[in-house]
Amino acid sequence: MLAVTFKRGVHPPDHKEMAADVPIQKLEAKEGMELIFPLSQHIGPPCAPLVNVGDEVVIGQKIADSQARLTSPIFASISGKVTAIGPAAAPNGAQVQAIFITADGKNTTLPFTGLSAQEQASPQKILEAVHQAGIVGMGGAGFPAQVKFSPPPTDTIDTVILNGAECEPYLTCDYRLMLEDPRTIIKGLECMLQLFPAAKGIIGIECNKPKAIESMMKACEGMQRITVQPLQTKYPQGGEKQLIYALTKREVPSGGLPSNVGCIVSNAATARAIGIAVAQGTPLIRRVVTLSGSAMNHCGNYDVPLGMKLSDVVELAGGFSETDPPKKLISGGPMMGNAIFDLSAPVTKACSGLVAFNEADAALPAEQNCIRCGKCIEACPMGLMPTTLSKLARKGDLEGFVANHGLDCIECGCCSFACPAKRYLAQSIRAAKHSPHLKR
């Protein structure tokens, strides 16, 4: 089958080999371990606590929620006692309100019940189950799933895309899920298709993951509405707009949504969470994360309870190298992730991994003057002019930044990667996009 792709992009070394062949290992919170549950784990208003300091909670208990439309409830992933409600560091470096729970080691769990066969035939029941399970986009955006699956009535959905590209270097958590639990992922995709009866399902997987392609093709054998489509290995193949173009040749308009061109996109981990929620009734309380990089003792993929501190995840997984300790830590992957300085930040719904670089890999060349070569323009998957946007951002000309379509930047980092002068293009553009003075 011919592999498809999008326009432009780059080919960074993927370094998948460091963790790709390591089966998922399950880590559990020990008695006395403190877990942190940020109230902002999704795009939209933060949740409000439903518990108080001193309360005893059990696994699967809803501990925070909101009445806002763009929201997603939060559940306890351990049993224990609420010890505090206050500020905490999030993986993106922000300070957010959070619930602190100390594990009691008992792992007391609420009983869960999935939807009956009759209920699974009801789109409304599926949508309600997705919402009540607290599922958000687990690829990084954190968009509440029930909102994504409720497009405007004017948008006719004919394609549901499952994103199995996982194009970010080092990360392999979705890859392992496609190898180890493909049927639950397919179950989640079937639930999405139940919401859109006229739609077909396409699973897009990059060609550097032949075992995942084989695994998913086998899992959906005989299914008339689901196909697997190989993708060329290129970054950012997993970007929502790039994936839609590669698979359908449709272009999402500036400021538009995938539903505007008849598409809904969800990644493999999100689909699996939906499959678990519908079939078993279990809310989103755990996720698989990748630990990788030259400063990690044991690179691999780990199934961890949400709220576990990254420091505890690393310790339980074997710790950092003592002979080649970490010089830089990145939450997520090196292209779109956030450099972090505080490992007390917890694993959240959208936290896909932690990459630890030793001093040699962390070294960055000095920024030089732009040589007007146009490499950044050739690489930009959105067809923007990164060098112009960066200049406007550095001057503080936010009006000019918006006029030159700066808000269409997907912050993929292709421009910085391609720049021979090693200009901090993506960093300056990202800063302008998130400036409090920007008028949208």
C-alpha positions in Angstrom: 0.0 0.0 0.0 1.4 3.4 -1.0 2.4 5.6 2.0 0.9 9.1 2.0 2.1 12.3 3.5 1.7 16.1 3.8 3.6 19.1 2.3 7.0 20.2 3.6 8.2 19.0 7.1 11.5 17.7 8.3 13.3 14.4 9.1 14.8 14.5 12.6 16.5 11.4 14.0 13.6 9.5 15.8 15.7 7.6 18.4 12.7 5.3 18.8 15.0 2.3 19.3 15.8 3.4 22.9 12.4 2.4 24.2 10.4 0.9 21.3 11.2 -2.8 22.0 10.6 -2.6 25.8 7.1 -4.0 26.8 4.9 -1.8 28.9 5.6 -2.2 32.7 3.0 -1.3 35.3 4.1 0.9 38.2 2.1 1.3 41.4 2.1 4.0 44.1 3.6 2.8 47.4 2.0 3.4 50.8 2.9 7.0 51.9 3.6 8.2 48.4 2.1 11.6 47.6 0.3 12.1 44.3 -0.8 15.4 42.9 -3.9 16.0 40.8 -3.8 19.4 39.0 -7.3 20.9 38.5 -6.3 22.0 35.0 -5.7 18.9 32.9 -7.6 20.0 29.9 -8.2 22.9 27.6 -10.9 25.1 29.3 -11.8 26.3 32.8 -10.2 24.3 35.6 -12.3 21.9 37.7 -13.4 22.7 41.3 -12.5 20.2 44.1 -15.2 17.9 45.2 -13.2 16.8 48.3 -11.8 18.5 51.3 -8.6 18.1 53.2 -8.8 15.1 55.5 -11.2 13.2 53.2 -10.5 9.5 52.5 -10.8 8.7 48.8 -10.7 5.4 46.7 -9.6 4.6 43.2 -12.1 5.8 40.6 -13.7 8.4 42.9 -14.5 11.7 41.2 -12.5 14.3 43.1 -13.0 17.4 40.8 -15.4 18.6 38.2 -17.0 21.7 36.6 -20.3 22.7 35.1 -18.5 24.4 32.2 -19.0 23.0 28.7 -15.3 22.8 27.9 -14.2 20.7 30.8 -13.4 17.2 32.0 -13.7 15.6 35.5 -10.8 14.3 37.4 -10.7 11.0 39.3 -8.5 9.5 42.1 -6.0 7.0 40.8 -5.1 5.7 44.3 -6.9 5.2 47.6 -5.7 7.4 50.4 -6.2 10.7 52.2 -6.5 14.2 50.9 -3.7 16.1 52.6 -3.8 19.5 50.9 -5.4 21.6 48.2 -3.2 24.3 46.8 -0.6 25.3 44.1 1.6 22.8 42.4 3.9 22.6 39.4 2.4 21.2 36.2 4.5 19.4 33.6 4.4 22.6 31.4 6.1 24.6 34.1 2.9 26.5 35.1 1.7 26.8 38.7 -1.8 25.4 39.0 -4.2 24.5 41.8 -4.1 20.9 42.7 -5.4 18.2 45.1 -2.7 16.3 47.1 -3.4 12.7 48.1 -1.2 10.4 50.1 -1.6 6.7 49.2 -2.6 4.3 51.9 -1.4 1.3 50.0 -4.8 -0.5 50.2 -5.8 0.2 46.5 -9.4 0.2 47.5 -11.4 0.6 44.2 -14.9 1.6 43.3 -16.9 -1.1 41.3 -17.0 -0.2 37.6 -19.7 -1.2 35.1 -19.4 -0.8 31.4 -22.3 0.0 29.0 -24.5 -2.9 28.0 -24.7 -4.0 24.4 -28.0 -2.0 24.1 -26.4 1.1 25.6 -23.4 0.8 23.3 -25.8 1.2 20.4 -26.8 4.6 21.7 -24.6 7.5 20.6 -25.8 9.6 23.5 -24.9 6.9 26.0 -21.4 6.6 24.5 -20.9 10.4 24.6 -22.1 10.5 28.2 -19.7 7.6 29.1 -16.8 9.4 27.5 -17.5 12.6 29.4 -18.1 10.9 32.7 -14.8 9.0 32.4 -12.9 12.3 32.1 -11.3 11.5 28.8 -9.4 14.2 27.0 -7.0 14.2 24.0 -4.0 12.3 25.4 -1.6 13.2 22.6 -0.8 16.6 24.2 -3.6 19.0 23.5 -5.9 17.9 26.3 -9.1 18.8 24.5 -12.2 17.3 26.2 -13.2 14.4 24.1 -17.0 14.8 24.5 -16.7 18.3 23.1 -14.6 17.2 20.1 -17.2 14.5 19.4 -20.0 17.1 19.4 -19.2 19.2 16.3 -21.5 21.9 15.0 -24.7 20.6 13.3 -23.5 22.3 10.1 -20.4 20.0 9.9 -21.0 16.6 8.4 -18.5 14.1 9.6 -17.5 11.5 7.1 -14.0 10.5 8.3 -12.8 9.5 11.8 -9.0 9.4 11.9 -7.0 7.5 14.4 -3.6 9.1 14.8 -1.0 6.3 15.2 1.8 8.4 13.7 3.6 9.2 17.0 6.1 11.3 15.0 7.7 13.0 18.0 11.3 11.6 18.5 12.0 9.3 21.5 8.3 8.7 22.4 7.0 5.2 21.9 4.0 4.9 24.3 1.4 4.8 21.6 3.5 2.4 19.6 3.6 -0.1 22.4 -0.2 0.3 23.0 -0.8 -0.6 19.3 1.3 -3.7 19.7 0.0 -4.8 23.1 -3.6 -3.7 23.2 -4.8 -3.2 19.6 -8.3 -4.6 20.2 -9.2 -2.1 22.9 -7.9 0.7 20.6 -10.2 -0.6 17.8 -13.1 -0.8 20.3 -12.6 2.9 21.1 -12.5 3.7 17.3 -15.7 1.7 16.9 -17.4 3.8 19.6 -16.3 6.9 17.8 -17.8 5.6 14.5 -21.0 4.8 16.4 -21.3 8.6 17.0 -21.0 9.3 13.3 -22.9 6.5 11.4 -22.0 7.8 8.0 -18.2 8.0 8.7 -15.4 5.7 7.8 -12.4 5.1 10.1 -8.8 5.5 9.0 -5.9 4.5 11.1 -2.7 6.4 10.1 0.6 4.9 11.1 4.1 5.9 10.0 6.2 3.4 8.0 8.9 3.2 10.7 6.4 1.2 12.7 5.8 -1.9 10.6 4.9 -4.1 13.6 2.2 -1.6 14.6 0.8 -1.5 11.1 0.6 -5.3 11.1 -0.9 -5.4 14.6 -3.7 -2.9 13.8 -4.5 -4.4 10.5 -4.9 -7.8 12.1 -7.1 -6.3 14.9 -9.5 -4.7 12.4 -9.7 -7.6 9.9 -13.2 -8.0 8.5 -14.4 -4.5 9.6 -15.9 -2.8 6.6 -15.7 0.8 8.0 -12.0 0.7 9.3 -8.8 0.7 7.3 -5.1 1.1 8.1 -3.2 3.6 6.0 0.7 3.7 6.1 2.2 7.2 6.3 5.6 8.4 5.2 8.0 8.8 8.1 8.2 12.6 8.4 7.8 15.1 11.1 5.1 16.4 12.1 3.1 13.6 10.4 1.0 13.3 13.5 0.0 17.0 13.5 -3.8 17.2 13.2 -3.9 19.3 10.1 -1.0 17.5 8.5 -2.6 14.1 9.1 -5.9 15.2 7.7 -4.2 16.4 4.5 -2.1 13.3 4.2 -5.2 11.0 4.5 -7.9 13.0 2.7 -6.1 15.8 0.8 -8.4 18.3 2.6 -7.0 21.5 4.1 -8.4 22.8 7.4 -9.0 26.6 6.9 -7.1 29.2 9.0 -8.9 29.4 12.4 -11.0 26.4 11.5 -11.5 23.0 13.0 -11.1 19.5 11.6 -14.9 19.1 11.7 -15.1 22.0 9.2 -13.7 19.6 6.6 -15.7 16.5 7.8 -13.0 15.0 10.0 -12.6 14.0 13.6 -9.1 13.1 14.8 -8.1 11.1 17.9 -4.9 9.5 19.0 -4.3 5.8 19.9 -4.1 6.3 23.7 -7.4 8.3 23.7 -9.1 5.7 21.6 -7.9 3.0 24.1 -9.2 5.1 27.0 -12.6 5.3 25.3 -12.7 1.6 24.7 -11.9 0.9 28.4 -14.5 3.4 29.6 -17.3 2.1 27.4 -16.6 -1.7 27.9 -15.5 -1.6 31.6 -16.8 1.7 33.0 -13.3 2.6 34.2 -12.5 6.3 34.2 -9.2 7.8 33.0 -7.0 7.1 36.0 -3.8 5.7 34.4 -1.8 6.3 31.3 1.3 4.9 29.6 4.4 7.2 29.5 7.7 6.9 27.8 11.0 7.4 29.7 13.9 7.8 27.3 17.0 9.7 26.6 20.8 9.3 27.1 20.6 10.1 30.9 18.0 7.4 31.7 19.1 4.2 33.2 16.2 2.1 31.8 14.4 3.5 28.8 11.0 2.1 28.4 7.2 2.5 28.6 5.4 2.6 31.9 1.8 2.3 32.8 1.4 4.7 35.8 -1.4 6.2 37.9 -2.2 9.7 37.0 -0.9 12.1 39.6 2.3 10.2 40.3 5.3 12.6 40.5 7.7 12.3 37.6 10.5 11.9 40.2 8.7 8.8 41.6 8.1 7.4 38.1 11.8 7.8 37.3 12.9 6.2 40.7 10.5 3.2 40.3 11.8 2.8 36.7 15.4 2.6 37.7 16.5 6.2 38.1 18.9 8.4 36.1 22.4 7.4 35.1 25.0 8.2 37.8 27.9 8.2 35.4 26.1 10.4 32.8 23.5 12.4 34.7 20.8 14.5 33.1 21.6 18.0 32.0 18.2 18.7 30.5 14.7 17.2 31.2 11.8 17.5 28.7 8.2 16.7 29.4 7.0 15.2 26.2 9.3 15.0 23.2 12.2 17.3 22.2 10.4 18.9 19.3 7.2 20.1 21.0 7.8 19.3 24.7 8.6 21.6 27.5 12.0 21.8 29.3 11.3 21.4 33.0 13.3 22.0 36.1 11.0 20.5 38.7 10.5 16.7 38.8 7.8 17.1 41.5 5.4 17.8 38.6 2.9 15.0 38.2 1.9 12.8 35.3 -1.3 14.3 33.9 -3.8 13.1 31.3 -1.8 14.7 28.4 1.7 13.9 29.7 3.2 11.4 27.2 6.7 11.0 28.5 9.9 12.3 30.0 13.1 12.6 28.0 16.4 13.1 29.9 19.5 14.3 28.0 23.1 14.0 29.3 25.4 17.0 28.9 26.5 16.0 25.4 23.0 15.7 24.0 21.7 18.8 25.9 24.3 21.2 24.4 22.8 23.8 22.0 24.9 25.7 19.5 25.0 29.4 19.8 22.4 31.4 17.9 23.8 33.2 14.9 22.5 35.8 12.5 19.9 34.9 9.9 21.5 34.2 6.5 18.2 34.6 4.6 18.4 31.0 3.2 14.7 30.3 3.4 15.2 26.8 5.0 12.6 27.6 7.7 10.0 28.5 5.1 10.7 25.3 3.1 10.2 23.3 6.3 7.1 24.9 7.8 4.2 22.5 7.4 1.8 25.4 7.7 3.3 27.3 4.8 4.2 30.3 7.1 7.3 32.6 7.1 9.0 31.7 10.4 11.8 34.2 10.0 9.4 37.1 9.6 7.2 35.9 12.5 10.2 35.6 14.7 11.4 39.1 13.9 7.9 40.5 14.6 7.7 38.5 17.9 11.1 39.8 19.1 10.2 43.4 18.3 6.9 43.0 20.2 4.9 43.8 17.1 2.0 41.5 18.0 -0.4 43.2 15.5 2.0 42.5 12.7 2.5 39.0 14.1 -1.2 38.3 13.8 -1.5 39.9 10.4 1.2 37.5 9.1 -0.8 34.5 10.4 1.3 33.8 13.5 -1.7 32.2 15.2 -1.7 29.5 12.5 1.7 28.3 13.8 1.4 24.8 15.4 4.6 25.2 17.4 6.1 22.0 15.8 9.7 23.3 15.9 10.4 22.4 12.2 11.8 25.9 11.6 14.3 25.8 14.4 15.4 22.3 13.4 15.9 23.3 9.8 17.7 26.7 10.5 21.5 26.5 9.7 22.0 29.6 11.9 20.3 27.8 14.8 17.9 30.8 15.4 15.4 30.3 18.2 12.5 30.7 15.8 10.0 28.4 17.3 10.7 29.6 20.8 10.1 33.3 19.9 7.0 32.5 17.9 5.6 30.4 20.7 6.2 33.3 23.2 4.3 35.7 21.0 1.4 33.3 20.5 1.0 33.0 24.3 1.6 36.6 25.1 -1.0 38.1 27.5 -1.0 41.2 25.3 -2.0 39.4 22.1 -5.3 40.4 20.7 -6.9 37.4 19.1 
